Amino acid sequence: MDKILLWDSDPSLRKALVKALSWKGFHPVALEDPSKLSKALELERPELSLLEGAWEPGARISLDGESYPLSPNGELSSILPSFKVTQSGKLQADGIILGNLRKPFGIEDLFSNIRSSLLIKDRLEKTPLPWEEYLEVRRLRTEEEILSALKLRYKVYQEIGYINQSPEEIEFDKYDPRSIIFGAFFRHNGTKELAGTLRIIRSNDNGPHYNELKNILRHRSLECSEAPAYEKSSLPACESFGVAPRDISRFFPGFGSTFSERGINLSSEICELSRLVIRRKYRRHRFGIERKLYNSVIVDCCAEEPKRNWFAIAVHPSNGSKYARYGFNMISSLGIKPYTSISQPAILMAWDLQQYLLTPNPFTKDLALNTLVYKENGCLLSTLGEKASYPVQA
């Protein structure tokens, strides 16, 4: 029986909510003094809270006595409460907004909101069974993981003849220090193997892995120096075609701006997607690892504020139609050029992510839920036979 703590300033509505939820098999607890919300949450430990107030779904809010109650505003929000211990040792309550109900609402609206919120709660908290195979996709975190990605890139590029043999047996370039590197980890029975990796090259700043990369290279007597300011806006795909990232706006007006047709707050930073590699034995794997890596990039960009949106990519001409399905647009007037550092022909393509998400695509169905899971847990997880993405508990 799911316990639901509720508060509304209208006592008749509180009474009606208690009656309706009890009739449906829930265990409602009506809060009489909203200033004691955090104490009630600590004592009752409800699965959900229904509180008067309007917040953005996915937001995390404080639920202490100083920040609540709000003035009546015509909405109820369903909230997943959680607790953390402050430095002073005090237990502090906060919560994730899972959904909203605008008054007046019907009984079916109420139960639909509750069902949806409990489903999201389950997705946030569920972990796979110990014997299940599952795929964890996220930003890399440790020096060991980043080294595994550099070794995998070397191994794959050696296999397909892109690079020459190197005694360090890692594939690294000057753009890695300002990259966000993602990994797809295949997990089974307590083992973890990096199945694939992909990176976002930033044009405005260093990436989150700079210090780890510096350590990896220092151990191999290699350098990891920060790029000079005049080089930071460069991207290898654009260099290959003799254009600056900002020049893409000549071909696609508005590219690299903060403008969005959906009114979303966008970053003007132009980035590049590159270094997609998948270990040989996983290239036709039933998890669909390439799509999972691109999904993690989309979710990561949507979790940022402002959202990362503008991308360049250089791909082999034979892959142009595949990337067009992902929403990339070829800059046909630039023709075909050899890609920087890899002796392969390439075409230059540009990506307006938010524009792509307005069109039919395989990523938007669970995007809001996946973004919430990713923001809270830092990763997405897929188990065989399930379409949903769940977090991996640390």
ABEGO torsion letter per residue (X at the ends): XBBBBBBBABAAAAAAAAAAAAAAGBBBBBBABAAAAAAAAAAAGBABBBBBEBBBBGBBBBABAAAOBBBBAGBBBBBBBBBBBBAAGBBBBBBBBABBBBOBBBAAAAAAAAAAAAAAAAAAABBBBAABBBBBBBBBABAAAAAAAAAAAAAAAAAAGABBBBAAGBBBBAAAAABBBBBBBBBBGGBBBBABBBBBBBAABBBAAAAAAAAAAAAAGBBBBBBBAAAAABBAAAAAAGBBAAAAAAABBGBGBABBAAGBBBBABBBBBBGBBBBAAAAABAAGAAAAAAAAAAAAAAABOBBBABBBBBBBAAAAAAAAAAGBBBBAAAEBBBBBGBBBBBBBBBBBAAAAAABBBAAAAAAAAAAAAAAAAGBBBBBBGBABBBBBBX
